[in-house]
Amino acid sequence: MLYIIDRFEGKWAVIHHNRETFNLPKELLPEDALEGDIITIDVNVDKANTKKAQDEVRKLMDSLMEE
């Protein structure tokens, strides 16, 4: 998929993809990224941290139910 950096606006990069535009925090891009560059985006689910967060919420809910 082609994601093109259209421009930068403050802390945001304006990205074009399939005739749609969205903003992405500049801090997620490589420091040398420039307007007009084509970037790739890889998104993964962090199963370990998801489980950890769910366990913490479950423990909090259990402790609230006990009170």
PDBQT receptor file of N, H, CA, C and O in Angstrom, charges set to zero:
ATOM      1  N   MET A   1       0.839  -1.177   0.000  1.00  0.00    +0.000 N 
ATOM      2  CA  MET A   1       0.000   0.000   0.000  1.00  0.00    +0.000 C 
ATOM      3  C   MET A   1       0.883   1.238   0.000  1.00  0.00    +0.000 C 
ATOM      4  O   MET A   1       1.944   1.255   0.624  1.00  0.00    +0.000 OA
ATOM      5  N   LEU A   2       0.445   2.253  -0.691  1.00  0.00    +0.000 N 
ATOM      6  H   LEU A   2      -0.417   2.238  -1.197  1.00  0.00    +0.000 HD
ATOM      7  CA  LEU A   2       1.205   3.491  -0.766  1.00  0.00    +0.000 C 
ATOM      8  C   LEU A   2       0.651   4.519   0.214  1.00  0.00    +0.000 C 
ATOM      9  O   LEU A   2      -0.523   4.884   0.153  1.00  0.00    +0.000 OA
ATOM     10  N   TYR A   3       1.496   4.968   1.097  1.00  0.00    +0.000 N 
ATOM     11  H   TYR A   3       2.449   4.672   1.146  1.00  0.00    +0.000 HD
ATOM     12  CA  TYR A   3       1.187   6.064   2.015  1.00  0.00    +0.000 C 
ATOM     13  C   TYR A   3       2.180   7.168   1.689  1.00  0.00    +0.000 C 
ATOM     14  O   TYR A   3       3.391   6.948   1.740  1.00  0.00    +0.000 OA
ATOM     15  N   ILE A   4       1.687   8.337   1.359  1.00  0.00    +0.000 N 
ATOM     16  H   ILE A   4       0.703   8.516   1.318  1.00  0.00    +0.000 HD
ATOM     17  CA  ILE A   4       2.552   9.429   0.930  1.00  0.00    +0.000 C 
ATOM     18  C   ILE A   4       2.453  10.572   1.935  1.00  0.00    +0.000 C 
ATOM     19  O   ILE A   4       1.357  10.998   2.299  1.00  0.00    +0.000 OA
ATOM     20  N   ILE A   5       3.604  11.061   2.378  1.00  0.00    +0.000 N 
ATOM     21  H   ILE A   5       4.494  10.715   2.083  1.00  0.00    +0.000 HD
ATOM     22  CA  ILE A   5       3.628  12.218   3.262  1.00  0.00    +0.000 C 
ATOM     23  C   ILE A   5       3.341  13.451   2.410  1.00  0.00    +0.000 C 
ATOM     24  O   ILE A   5       4.154  13.845   1.574  1.00  0.00    +0.000 OA
ATOM     25  N   ASP A   6       2.191  14.046   2.630  1.00  0.00    +0.000 N 
ATOM     26  H   ASP A   6       1.530  13.726   3.309  1.00  0.00    +0.000 HD
ATOM     27  CA  ASP A   6       1.819  15.243   1.876  1.00  0.00    +0.000 C 
ATOM     28  C   ASP A   6       2.529  16.474   2.425  1.00  0.00    +0.000 C 
ATOM     29  O   ASP A   6       3.138  17.251   1.691  1.00  0.00    +0.000 OA
ATOM     30  N   ARG A   7       2.428  16.622   3.744  1.00  0.00    +0.000 N 
ATOM     31  H   ARG A   7       1.933  15.990   4.341  1.00  0.00    +0.000 HD
ATOM     32  CA  ARG A   7       3.033  17.799   4.379  1.00  0.00    +0.000 C 
ATOM     33  C   ARG A   7       3.097  17.573   5.884  1.00  0.00    +0.000 C 
ATOM     34  O   ARG A   7       2.558  16.603   6.418  1.00  0.00    +0.000 OA
ATOM     35  N   PHE A   8       3.766  18.493   6.537  1.00  0.00    +0.000 N 
ATOM     36  H   PHE A   8       4.203  19.281   6.104  1.00  0.00    +0.000 HD
ATOM     37  CA  PHE A   8       3.840  18.484   7.990  1.00  0.00    +0.000 C 
ATOM     38  C   PHE A   8       3.109  19.708   8.519  1.00  0.00    +0.000 C 
ATOM     39  O   PHE A   8       3.245  20.807   7.981  1.00  0.00    +0.000 OA
ATOM     40  N   GLU A   9       2.335  19.510   9.572  1.00  0.00    +0.000 N 
ATOM     41  H   GLU A   9       2.224  18.618  10.010  1.00  0.00    +0.000 HD
ATOM     42  CA  GLU A   9       1.612  20.594  10.239  1.00  0.00    +0.000 C 
ATOM     43  C   GLU A   9       1.874  20.463  11.731  1.00  0.00    +0.000 C 
ATOM     44  O   GLU A   9       1.228  19.669  12.414  1.00  0.00    +0.000 OA
ATOM     45  N   GLY A  10       2.811  21.234  12.229  1.00  0.00    +0.000 N 
ATOM     46  H   GLY A  10       3.336  21.880  11.675  1.00  0.00    +0.000 HD
ATOM     47  CA  GLY A  10       3.155  21.152  13.643  1.00  0.00    +0.000 C 
ATOM     48  C   GLY A  10       3.677  19.776  13.994  1.00  0.00    +0.000 C 
ATOM     49  O   GLY A  10       4.660  19.310  13.417  1.00  0.00    +0.000 OA
ATOM     50  N   LYS A  11       3.017  19.122  14.945  1.00  0.00    +0.000 N 
ATOM     51  H   LYS A  11       2.219  19.500  15.413  1.00  0.00    +0.000 HD
ATOM     52  CA  LYS A  11       3.443  17.798  15.389  1.00  0.00    +0.000 C 
ATOM     53  C   LYS A  11       2.881  16.675  14.515  1.00  0.00    +0.000 C 
ATOM     54  O   LYS A  11       3.080  15.499  14.818  1.00  0.00    +0.000 OA
ATOM     55  N   TRP A  12       2.196  17.019  13.458  1.00  0.00    +0.000 N 
ATOM     56  H   TRP A  12       2.034  17.974  13.211  1.00  0.00    +0.000 HD
ATOM     57  CA  TRP A  12       1.494  16.028  12.638  1.00  0.00    +0.000 C 
ATOM     58  C   TRP A  12       2.060  15.936  11.227  1.00  0.00    +0.000 C 
ATOM     59  O   TRP A  12       2.518  16.924  10.653  1.00  0.00    +0.000 OA
ATOM     60  N   ALA A  13       2.017  14.726  10.686  1.00  0.00    +0.000 N 
ATOM     61  H   ALA A  13       1.645  13.923  11.152  1.00  0.00    +0.000 HD
ATOM     62  CA  ALA A  13       2.293  14.491   9.273  1.00  0.00    +0.000 C 
ATOM     63  C   ALA A  13       0.947  14.208   8.619  1.00  0.00    +0.000 C 
ATOM     64  O   ALA A  13       0.178  13.377   9.102  1.00  0.00    +0.000 OA
ATOM     65  N   VAL A  14       0.669  14.891   7.533  1.00  0.00    +0.000 N 
ATOM     66  H   VAL A  14       1.294  15.565   7.140  1.00  0.00    +0.000 HD
ATOM     67  CA  VAL A  14      -0.569  14.656   6.793  1.00  0.00    +0.000 C 
ATOM     68  C   VAL A  14      -0.255  13.602   5.740  1.00  0.00    +0.000 C 
ATOM     69  O   VAL A  14       0.603  13.811   4.882  1.00  0.00    +0.000 OA
ATOM     70  N   ILE A  15      -0.946  12.477   5.805  1.00  0.00    +0.000 N 
ATOM     71  H   ILE A  15      -1.643  12.308   6.501  1.00  0.00    +0.000 HD
ATOM     72  CA  ILE A  15      -0.674  11.311   4.974  1.00  0.00    +0.000 C 
ATOM     73  C   ILE A  15      -1.818  11.086   3.996  1.00  0.00    +0.000 C 
ATOM     74  O   ILE A  15      -2.988  11.156   4.372  1.00  0.00    +0.000 OA
ATOM     75  N   HIS A  16      -1.477  10.817   2.745  1.00  0.00    +0.000 N 
ATOM     76  H   HIS A  16      -0.526  10.760   2.440  1.00  0.00    +0.000 HD
ATOM     77  CA  HIS A  16      -2.476  10.454   1.733  1.00  0.00    +0.000 C 
ATOM     78  C   HIS A  16      -2.394   8.952   1.478  1.00  0.00    +0.000 C 
ATOM     79  O   HIS A  16      -1.313   8.370   1.382  1.00  0.00    +0.000 OA
ATOM     80  N   HIS A  17      -3.581   8.345   1.371  1.00  0.00    +0.000 N 
ATOM     81  H   HIS A  17      -4.459   8.817   1.449  1.00  0.00    +0.000 HD
ATOM     82  CA  HIS A  17      -3.679   6.920   1.047  1.00  0.00    +0.000 C 
ATOM     83  C   HIS A  17      -5.023   6.676   0.369  1.00  0.00    +0.000 C 
ATOM     84  O   HIS A  17      -6.076   6.965   0.937  1.00  0.00    +0.000 OA
ATOM     85  N   ASN A  18      -4.978   6.145  -0.845  1.00  0.00    +0.000 N 
ATOM     86  H   ASN A  18      -4.122   5.910  -1.306  1.00  0.00    +0.000 HD
ATOM     87  CA  ASN A  18      -6.220   5.827  -1.583  1.00  0.00    +0.000 C 
ATOM     88  C   ASN A  18      -7.231   6.970  -1.573  1.00  0.00    +0.000 C 
ATOM     89  O   ASN A  18      -8.399   6.760  -1.244  1.00  0.00    +0.000 OA
ATOM     90  N   ARG A  19      -6.801   8.155  -1.926  1.00  0.00    +0.000 N 
ATOM     91  H   ARG A  19      -5.853   8.325  -2.194  1.00  0.00    +0.000 HD
ATOM     92  CA  ARG A  19      -7.663   9.337  -2.005  1.00  0.00    +0.000 C 
ATOM     93  C   ARG A  19      -8.221   9.782  -0.660  1.00  0.00    +0.000 C 
ATOM     94  O   ARG A  19      -9.122  10.619  -0.609  1.00  0.00    +0.000 OA
ATOM     95  N   GLU A  20      -7.702   9.240   0.411  1.00  0.00    +0.000 N 
ATOM     96  H   GLU A  20      -6.970   8.560   0.370  1.00  0.00    +0.000 HD
ATOM     97  CA  GLU A  20      -8.083   9.640   1.768  1.00  0.00    +0.000 C 
ATOM     98  C   GLU A  20      -6.878  10.313   2.418  1.00  0.00    +0.000 C 
ATOM     99  O   GLU A  20      -5.735  10.070   2.031  1.00  0.00    +0.000 OA
ATOM    100  N   THR A  21      -7.143  11.144   3.389  1.00  0.00    +0.000 N 
ATOM    101  H   THR A  21      -8.072  11.341   3.703  1.00  0.00    +0.000 HD
ATOM    102  CA  THR A  21      -6.084  11.837   4.114  1.00  0.00    +0.000 C 
ATOM    103  C   THR A  21      -6.281  11.595   5.603  1.00  0.00    +0.000 C 
ATOM    104  O   THR A  21      -7.405  11.624   6.105  1.00  0.00    +0.000 OA
ATOM    105  N   PHE A  22      -5.177  11.357   6.302  1.00  0.00    +0.000 N 
ATOM    106  H   PHE A  22      -4.264  11.334   5.894  1.00  0.00    +0.000 HD
ATOM    107  CA  PHE A  22      -5.241  11.241   7.755  1.00  0.00    +0.000 C 
ATOM    108  C   PHE A  22      -3.968  11.805   8.351  1.00  0.00    +0.000 C 
ATOM    109  O   PHE A  22      -2.961  11.966   7.661  1.00  0.00    +0.000 OA
ATOM    110  N   ASN A  23      -4.022  12.103   9.637  1.00  0.00    +0.000 N 
ATOM    111  H   ASN A  23      -4.840  11.972  10.198  1.00  0.00    +0.000 HD
ATOM    112  CA  ASN A  23      -2.870  12.645  10.340  1.00  0.00    +0.000 C 
ATOM    113  C   ASN A  23      -2.187  11.551  11.141  1.00  0.00    +0.000 C 
ATOM    114  O   ASN A  23      -2.836  10.660  11.688  1.00  0.00    +0.000 OA
ATOM    115  N   LEU A  24      -0.887  11.634  11.198  1.00  0.00    +0.000 N 
ATOM    116  H   LEU A  24      -0.360  12.358  10.754  1.00  0.00    +0.000 HD
ATOM    117  CA  LEU A  24      -0.063  10.691  11.946  1.00  0.00    +0.000 C 
ATOM    118  C   LEU A  24       0.933  11.515  12.752  1.00  0.00    +0.000 C 
ATOM    119  O   LEU A  24       1.541  12.438  12.211  1.00  0.00    +0.000 OA
ATOM    120  N   PRO A  25       1.112  11.204  14.032  1.00  0.00    +0.000 N 
ATOM    121  CA  PRO A  25       2.101  11.961  14.799  1.00  0.00    +0.000 C 
ATOM    122  C   PRO A  25       3.482  11.874  14.143  1.00  0.00    +0.000 C 
ATOM    123  O   PRO A  25       3.953  10.790  13.800  1.00  0.00    +0.000 OA
ATOM    124  N   LYS A  26       4.123  13.039  13.975  1.00  0.00    +0.000 N 
ATOM    125  H   LYS A  26       3.741  13.920  14.254  1.00  0.00    +0.000 HD
ATOM    126  CA  LYS A  26       5.452  13.083  13.352  1.00  0.00    +0.000 C 
ATOM    127  C   LYS A  26       6.443  12.193  14.087  1.00  0.00    +0.000 C 
ATOM    128  O   LYS A  26       7.349  11.630  13.473  1.00  0.00    +0.000 OA
ATOM    129  N   GLU A  27       6.276  12.064  15.390  1.00  0.00    +0.000 N 
ATOM    130  H   GLU A  27       5.540  12.522  15.889  1.00  0.00    +0.000 HD
ATOM    131  CA  GLU A  27       7.230  11.290  16.186  1.00  0.00    +0.000 C 
ATOM    132  C   GLU A  27       7.243   9.812  15.803  1.00  0.00    +0.000 C 
ATOM    133  O   GLU A  27       8.182   9.098  16.155  1.00  0.00    +0.000 OA
ATOM    134  N   LEU A  28       6.224   9.341  15.092  1.00  0.00    +0.000 N 
ATOM    135  H   LEU A  28       5.461   9.921  14.805  1.00  0.00    +0.000 HD
ATOM    136  CA  LEU A  28       6.196   7.944  14.655  1.00  0.00    +0.000 C 
ATOM    137  C   LEU A  28       6.970   7.723  13.355  1.00  0.00    +0.000 C 
ATOM    138  O   LEU A  28       7.227   6.584  12.964  1.00  0.00    +0.000 OA
ATOM    139  N   LEU A  29       7.335   8.811  12.694  1.00  0.00    +0.000 N 
ATOM    140  H   LEU A  29       7.126   9.736  13.011  1.00  0.00    +0.000 HD
ATOM    141  CA  LEU A  29       8.065   8.713  11.428  1.00  0.00    +0.000 C 
ATOM    142  C   LEU A  29       9.569   8.769  11.667  1.00  0.00    +0.000 C 
ATOM    143  O   LEU A  29      10.017   9.304  12.681  1.00  0.00    +0.000 OA
ATOM    144  N   PRO A  30      10.345   8.225  10.747  1.00  0.00    +0.000 N 
ATOM    145  CA  PRO A  30      11.801   8.380  10.851  1.00  0.00    +0.000 C 
ATOM    146  C   PRO A  30      12.168   9.865  10.811  1.00  0.00    +0.000 C 
ATOM    147  O   PRO A  30      11.481  10.667  10.178  1.00  0.00    +0.000 OA
ATOM    148  N   GLU A  31      13.249  10.218  11.489  1.00  0.00    +0.000 N 
ATOM    149  H   GLU A  31      13.807   9.567  12.003  1.00  0.00    +0.000 HD
ATOM    150  CA  GLU A  31      13.671  11.622  11.559  1.00  0.00    +0.000 C 
ATOM    151  C   GLU A  31      13.943  12.224  10.187  1.00  0.00    +0.000 C 
ATOM    152  O   GLU A  31      13.776  13.428   9.991  1.00  0.00    +0.000 OA
ATOM    153  N   ASP A  32      14.361  11.391   9.239  1.00  0.00    +0.000 N 
ATOM    154  H   ASP A  32      14.497  10.414   9.399  1.00  0.00    +0.000 HD
ATOM    155  CA  ASP A  32      14.719  11.912   7.916  1.00  0.00    +0.000 C 
ATOM    156  C   ASP A  32      13.561  11.899   6.922  1.00  0.00    +0.000 C 
ATOM    157  O   ASP A  32      13.770  12.132   5.732  1.00  0.00    +0.000 OA
ATOM    158  N   ALA A  33      12.345  11.632   7.391  1.00  0.00    +0.000 N 
ATOM    159  H   ALA A  33      12.175  11.443   8.358  1.00  0.00    +0.000 HD
ATOM    160  CA  ALA A  33      11.179  11.607   6.504  1.00  0.00    +0.000 C 
ATOM    161  C   ALA A  33      10.890  13.015   5.982  1.00  0.00    +0.000 C 
ATOM    162  O   ALA A  33      10.942  13.992   6.729  1.00  0.00    +0.000 OA
ATOM    163  N   LEU A  34      10.588  13.097   4.700  1.00  0.00    +0.000 N 
ATOM    164  H   LEU A  34      10.545  12.303   4.093  1.00  0.00    +0.000 HD
ATOM    165  CA  LEU A  34      10.332  14.380   4.048  1.00  0.00    +0.000 C 
ATOM    166  C   LEU A  34       8.978  14.379   3.348  1.00  0.00    +0.000 C 
ATOM    167  O   LEU A  34       8.410  13.322   3.071  1.00  0.00    +0.000 OA
ATOM    168  N   GLU A  35       8.472  15.573   3.068  1.00  0.00    +0.000 N 
ATOM    169  H   GLU A  35       8.934  16.431   3.294  1.00  0.00    +0.000 HD
ATOM    170  CA  GLU A  35       7.259  15.691   2.267  1.00  0.00    +0.000 C 
ATOM    171  C   GLU A  35       7.492  15.017   0.923  1.00  0.00    +0.000 C 
ATOM    172  O   GLU A  35       8.537  15.199   0.298  1.00  0.00    +0.000 OA
ATOM    173  N   GLY A  36       6.515  14.243   0.487  1.00  0.00    +0.000 N 
ATOM    174  H   GLY A  36       5.667  14.095   0.995  1.00  0.00    +0.000 HD
ATOM    175  CA  GLY A  36       6.629  13.532  -0.781  1.00  0.00    +0.000 C 
ATOM    176  C   GLY A  36       7.164  12.118  -0.640  1.00  0.00    +0.000 C 
ATOM    177  O   GLY A  36       7.073  11.323  -1.575  1.00  0.00    +0.000 OA
ATOM    178  N   ASP A  37       7.724  11.796   0.528  1.00  0.00    +0.000 N 
ATOM    179  H   ASP A  37       7.798  12.441   1.288  1.00  0.00    +0.000 HD
ATOM    180  CA  ASP A  37       8.234  10.437   0.738  1.00  0.00    +0.000 C 
ATOM    181  C   ASP A  37       7.084   9.444   0.810  1.00  0.00    +0.000 C 
ATOM    182  O   ASP A  37       6.009   9.751   1.324  1.00  0.00    +0.000 OA
ATOM    183  N   ILE A  38       7.328   8.262   0.291  1.00  0.00    +0.000 N 
ATOM    184  H   ILE A  38       8.201   8.012  -0.126  1.00  0.00    +0.000 HD
ATOM    185  CA  ILE A  38       6.387   7.150   0.414  1.00  0.00    +0.000 C 
ATOM    186  C   ILE A  38       6.845   6.325   1.601  1.00  0.00    +0.000 C 
ATOM    187  O   ILE A  38       8.016   5.962   1.708  1.00  0.00    +0.000 OA
ATOM    188  N   ILE A  39       5.900   6.032   2.499  1.00  0.00    +0.000 N 
ATOM    189  H   ILE A  39       4.949   6.327   2.412  1.00  0.00    +0.000 HD
ATOM    190  CA  ILE A  39       6.242   5.276   3.696  1.00  0.00    +0.000 C 
ATOM    191  C   ILE A  39       5.437   3.981   3.741  1.00  0.00    +0.000 C 
ATOM    192  O   ILE A  39       4.408   3.851   3.078  1.00  0.00    +0.000 OA
ATOM    193  N   THR A  40       5.912   3.043   4.517  1.00  0.00    +0.000 N 
ATOM    194  H   THR A  40       6.748   3.148   5.056  1.00  0.00    +0.000 HD
ATOM    195  CA  THR A  40       5.165   1.823   4.800  1.00  0.00    +0.000 C 
ATOM    196  C   THR A  40       4.736   1.879   6.254  1.00  0.00    +0.000 C 
ATOM    197  O   THR A  40       5.427   2.448   7.099  1.00  0.00    +0.000 OA
ATOM    198  N   ILE A  41       3.593   1.283   6.534  1.00  0.00    +0.000 N 
ATOM    199  H   ILE A  41       3.032   0.820   5.848  1.00  0.00    +0.000 HD
ATOM    200  CA  ILE A  41       3.065   1.257   7.899  1.00  0.00    +0.000 C 
ATOM    201  C   ILE A  41       2.807  -0.200   8.258  1.00  0.00    +0.000 C 
ATOM    202  O   ILE A  41       2.107  -0.920   7.546  1.00  0.00    +0.000 OA
ATOM    203  N   ASP A  42       3.385  -0.614   9.373  1.00  0.00    +0.000 N 
ATOM    204  H   ASP A  42       3.954  -0.029   9.952  1.00  0.00    +0.000 HD
ATOM    205  CA  ASP A  42       3.230  -1.978   9.853  1.00  0.00    +0.000 C 
ATOM    206  C   ASP A  42       2.609  -1.921  11.243  1.00  0.00    +0.000 C 
ATOM    207  O   ASP A  42       3.202  -1.357  12.162  1.00  0.00    +0.000 OA
ATOM    208  N   VAL A  43       1.428  -2.497  11.403  1.00  0.00    +0.000 N 
ATOM    209  H   VAL A  43       0.946  -2.955  10.656  1.00  0.00    +0.000 HD
ATOM    210  CA  VAL A  43       0.719  -2.463  12.678  1.00  0.00    +0.000 C 
ATOM    211  C   VAL A  43       0.618  -3.884  13.208  1.00  0.00    +0.000 C 
ATOM    212  O   VAL A  43       0.238  -4.803  12.483  1.00  0.00    +0.000 OA
ATOM    213  N   ASN A  44       0.959  -4.053  14.474  1.00  0.00    +0.000 N 
ATOM    214  H   ASN A  44       1.268  -3.306  15.063  1.00  0.00    +0.000 HD
ATOM    215  CA  ASN A  44       0.910  -5.364  15.109  1.00  0.00    +0.000 C 
ATOM    216  C   ASN A  44       0.135  -5.276  16.416  1.00  0.00    +0.000 C 
ATOM    217  O   ASN A  44       0.079  -4.219  17.045  1.00  0.00    +0.000 OA
ATOM    218  N   VAL A  45      -0.453  -6.379  16.812  1.00  0.00    +0.000 N 
ATOM    219  H   VAL A  45      -0.407  -7.237  16.300  1.00  0.00    +0.000 HD
ATOM    220  CA  VAL A  45      -1.117  -6.469  18.109  1.00  0.00    +0.000 C 
ATOM    221  C   VAL A  45      -0.094  -6.996  19.114  1.00  0.00    +0.000 C 
ATOM    222  O   VAL A  45       0.546  -8.021  18.879  1.00  0.00    +0.000 OA
ATOM    223  N   ASP A  46       0.053  -6.297  20.221  1.00  0.00    +0.000 N 
ATOM    224  H   ASP A  46      -0.467  -5.464  20.412  1.00  0.00    +0.000 HD
ATOM    225  CA  ASP A  46       0.969  -6.699  21.282  1.00  0.00    +0.000 C 
ATOM    226  C   ASP A  46       0.182  -7.559  22.269  1.00  0.00    +0.000 C 
ATOM    227  O   ASP A  46      -0.394  -7.046  23.228  1.00  0.00    +0.000 OA
ATOM    228  N   LYS A  47       0.160  -8.845  22.031  1.00  0.00    +0.000 N 
ATOM    229  H   LYS A  47       0.628  -9.262  21.251  1.00  0.00    +0.000 HD
ATOM    230  CA  LYS A  47      -0.643  -9.783  22.828  1.00  0.00    +0.000 C 
ATOM    231  C   LYS A  47      -0.239  -9.781  24.300  1.00  0.00    +0.000 C 
ATOM    232  O   LYS A  47      -1.100  -9.808  25.179  1.00  0.00    +0.000 OA
ATOM    233  N   ALA A  48       1.061  -9.750  24.573  1.00  0.00    +0.000 N 
ATOM    234  H   ALA A  48       1.760  -9.728  23.859  1.00  0.00    +0.000 HD
ATOM    235  CA  ALA A  48       1.531  -9.808  25.960  1.00  0.00    +0.000 C 
ATOM    236  C   ALA A  48       1.054  -8.597  26.753  1.00  0.00    +0.000 C 
ATOM    237  O   ALA A  48       0.541  -8.747  27.862  1.00  0.00    +0.000 OA
ATOM    238  N   ASN A  49       1.218  -7.398  26.197  1.00  0.00    +0.000 N 
ATOM    239  H   ASN A  49       1.635  -7.276  25.296  1.00  0.00    +0.000 HD
ATOM    240  CA  ASN A  49       0.779  -6.200  26.918  1.00  0.00    +0.000 C 
ATOM    241  C   ASN A  49      -0.736  -6.081  26.960  1.00  0.00    +0.000 C 
ATOM    242  O   ASN A  49      -1.280  -5.517  27.910  1.00  0.00    +0.000 OA
ATOM    243  N   THR A  50      -1.434  -6.603  25.945  1.00  0.00    +0.000 N 
ATOM    244  H   THR A  50      -0.992  -7.061  25.174  1.00  0.00    +0.000 HD
ATOM    245  CA  THR A  50      -2.893  -6.617  25.979  1.00  0.00    +0.000 C 
ATOM    246  C   THR A  50      -3.370  -7.476  27.136  1.00  0.00    +0.000 C 
ATOM    247  O   THR A  50      -4.256  -7.073  27.890  1.00  0.00    +0.000 OA
ATOM    248  N   LYS A  51      -2.785  -8.661  27.281  1.00  0.00    +0.000 N 
ATOM    249  H   LYS A  51      -2.065  -8.988  26.669  1.00  0.00    +0.000 HD
ATOM    250  CA  LYS A  51      -3.169  -9.562  28.380  1.00  0.00    +0.000 C 
ATOM    251  C   LYS A  51      -2.851  -8.930  29.726  1.00  0.00    +0.000 C 
ATOM    252  O   LYS A  51      -3.653  -9.017  30.655  1.00  0.00    +0.000 OA
ATOM    253  N   LYS A  52      -1.695  -8.299  29.840  1.00  0.00    +0.000 N 
ATOM    254  H   LYS A  52      -1.043  -8.228  29.085  1.00  0.00    +0.000 HD
ATOM    255  CA  LYS A  52      -1.309  -7.650  31.084  1.00  0.00    +0.000 C 
ATOM    256  C   LYS A  52      -2.316  -6.565  31.463  1.00  0.00    +0.000 C 
ATOM    257  O   LYS A  52      -2.721  -6.479  32.622  1.00  0.00    +0.000 OA
ATOM    258  N   ALA A  53      -2.721  -5.743  30.509  1.00  0.00    +0.000 N 
ATOM    259  H   ALA A  53      -2.392  -5.812  29.567  1.00  0.00    +0.000 HD
ATOM    260  CA  ALA A  53      -3.698  -4.679  30.769  1.00  0.00    +0.000 C 
ATOM    261  C   ALA A  53      -5.052  -5.273  31.161  1.00  0.00    +0.000 C 
ATOM    262  O   ALA A  53      -5.710  -4.770  32.072  1.00  0.00    +0.000 OA
ATOM    263  N   GLN A  54      -5.467  -6.336  30.479  1.00  0.00    +0.000 N 
ATOM    264  H   GLN A  54      -4.933  -6.745  29.739  1.00  0.00    +0.000 HD
ATOM    265  CA  GLN A  54      -6.740  -6.985  30.808  1.00  0.00    +0.000 C 
ATOM    266  C   GLN A  54      -6.698  -7.570  32.210  1.00  0.00    +0.000 C 
ATOM    267  O   GLN A  54      -7.674  -7.468  32.955  1.00  0.00    +0.000 OA
ATOM    268  N   ASP A  55      -5.576  -8.182  32.578  1.00  0.00    +0.000 N 
ATOM    269  H   ASP A  55      -4.784  -8.265  31.973  1.00  0.00    +0.000 HD
ATOM    270  CA  ASP A  55      -5.435  -8.750  33.923  1.00  0.00    +0.000 C 
ATOM    271  C   ASP A  55      -5.502  -7.664  34.990  1.00  0.00    +0.000 C 
ATOM    272  O   ASP A  55      -6.121  -7.854  36.037  1.00  0.00    +0.000 OA
ATOM    273  N   GLU A  56      -4.863  -6.522  34.724  1.00  0.00    +0.000 N 
ATOM    274  H   GLU A  56      -4.360  -6.367  33.874  1.00  0.00    +0.000 HD
ATOM    275  CA  GLU A  56      -4.891  -5.414  35.682  1.00  0.00    +0.000 C 
ATOM    276  C   GLU A  56      -6.308  -4.884  35.862  1.00  0.00    +0.000 C 
ATOM    277  O   GLU A  56      -6.723  -4.599  36.985  1.00  0.00    +0.000 OA
ATOM    278  N   VAL A  57      -7.056  -4.750  34.765  1.00  0.00    +0.000 N 
ATOM    279  H   VAL A  57      -6.718  -4.982  33.852  1.00  0.00    +0.000 HD
ATOM    280  CA  VAL A  57      -8.439  -4.276  34.844  1.00  0.00    +0.000 C 
ATOM    281  C   VAL A  57      -9.292  -5.296  35.597  1.00  0.00    +0.000 C 
ATOM    282  O   VAL A  57     -10.129  -4.930  36.422  1.00  0.00    +0.000 OA
ATOM    283  N   ARG A  58      -9.073  -6.569  35.306  1.00  0.00    +0.000 N 
ATOM    284  H   ARG A  58      -8.394  -6.867  34.635  1.00  0.00    +0.000 HD
ATOM    285  CA  ARG A  58      -9.838  -7.623  35.985  1.00  0.00    +0.000 C 
ATOM    286  C   ARG A  58      -9.581  -7.580  37.492  1.00  0.00    +0.000 C 
ATOM    287  O   ARG A  58     -10.521  -7.694  38.278  1.00  0.00    +0.000 OA
ATOM    288  N   LYS A  59      -8.329  -7.418  37.902  1.00  0.00    +0.000 N 
ATOM    289  H   LYS A  59      -7.565  -7.326  37.264  1.00  0.00    +0.000 HD
ATOM    290  CA  LYS A  59      -7.989  -7.346  39.331  1.00  0.00    +0.000 C 
ATOM    291  C   LYS A  59      -8.640  -6.128  39.980  1.00  0.00    +0.000 C 
ATOM    292  O   LYS A  59      -9.151  -6.216  41.096  1.00  0.00    +0.000 OA
ATOM    293  N   LEU A  60      -8.623  -5.002  39.290  1.00  0.00    +0.000 N 
ATOM    294  H   LEU A  60      -8.208  -4.930  38.383  1.00  0.00    +0.000 HD
ATOM    295  CA  LEU A  60      -9.250  -3.798  39.819  1.00  0.00    +0.000 C 
ATOM    296  C   LEU A  60     -10.755  -3.997  39.970  1.00  0.00    +0.000 C 
ATOM    297  O   LEU A  60     -11.338  -3.609  40.983  1.00  0.00    +0.000 OA
ATOM    298  N   MET A  61     -11.377  -4.596  38.968  1.00  0.00    +0.000 N 
ATOM    299  H   MET A  61     -10.903  -4.911  38.146  1.00  0.00    +0.000 HD
ATOM    300  CA  MET A  61     -12.830  -4.841  39.045  1.00  0.00    +0.000 C 
ATOM    301  C   MET A  61     -13.144  -5.790  40.195  1.00  0.00    +0.000 C 
ATOM    302  O   MET A  61     -14.105  -5.575  40.935  1.00  0.00    +0.000 OA
ATOM    303  N   ASP A  62     -12.338  -6.837  40.348  1.00  0.00    +0.000 N 
ATOM    304  H   ASP A  62     -11.558  -7.012  39.748  1.00  0.00    +0.000 HD
ATOM    305  CA  ASP A  62     -12.548  -7.792  41.453  1.00  0.00    +0.000 C 
ATOM    306  C   ASP A  62     -12.441  -7.102  42.810  1.00  0.00    +0.000 C 
ATOM    307  O   ASP A  62     -13.237  -7.354  43.714  1.00  0.00    +0.000 OA
ATOM    308  N   SER A  63     -11.431  -6.218  42.937  1.00  0.00    +0.000 N 
ATOM    309  H   SER A  63     -10.784  -6.014  42.202  1.00  0.00    +0.000 HD
ATOM    310  CA  SER A  63     -11.245  -5.530  44.225  1.00  0.00    +0.000 C 
ATOM    311  C   SER A  63     -12.400  -4.565  44.488  1.00  0.00    +0.000 C 
ATOM    312  O   SER A  63     -12.793  -4.384  45.640  1.00  0.00    +0.000 OA
ATOM    313  N   LEU A  64     -12.949  -3.944  43.449  1.00  0.00    +0.000 N 
ATOM    314  H   LEU A  64     -12.629  -4.091  42.513  1.00  0.00    +0.000 HD
ATOM    315  CA  LEU A  64     -14.086  -3.054  43.641  1.00  0.00    +0.000 C 
ATOM    316  C   LEU A  64     -15.354  -3.829  44.026  1.00  0.00    +0.000 C 
ATOM    317  O   LEU A  64     -16.173  -3.341  44.805  1.00  0.00    +0.000 OA
ATOM    318  N   MET A  65     -15.505  -5.016  43.484  1.00  0.00    +0.000 N 
ATOM    319  H   MET A  65     -14.840  -5.413  42.852  1.00  0.00    +0.000 HD
ATOM    320  CA  MET A  65     -16.682  -5.840  43.769  1.00  0.00    +0.000 C 
ATOM    321  C   MET A  65     -16.653  -6.368  45.203  1.00  0.00    +0.000 C 
ATOM    322  O   MET A  65     -17.702  -6.616  45.797  1.00  0.00    +0.000 OA
ATOM    323  N   GLU A  66     -15.458  -6.537  45.756  1.00  0.00    +0.000 N 
ATOM    324  H   GLU A  66     -14.606  -6.335  45.274  1.00  0.00    +0.000 HD
ATOM    325  CA  GLU A  66     -15.310  -7.064  47.113  1.00  0.00    +0.000 C 
ATOM    326  C   GLU A  66     -15.683  -6.027  48.161  1.00  0.00    +0.000 C 
ATOM    327  O   GLU A  66     -16.044  -6.381  49.283  1.00  0.00    +0.000 OA
ATOM    328  N   GLU A  67     -15.599  -4.762  47.809  1.00  0.00    +0.000 N 
ATOM    329  H   GLU A  67     -15.305  -4.474  46.897  1.00  0.00    +0.000 HD
ATOM    330  CA  GLU A  67     -15.857  -3.690  48.787  1.00  0.00    +0.000 C 
ATOM    331  C   GLU A  67     -17.306  -3.473  49.014  1.00  0.00    +0.000 C 
ATOM    332  O   GLU A  67     -17.685  -2.610  49.806  1.00  0.00    +0.000 OA
TER     333      GLU A  67
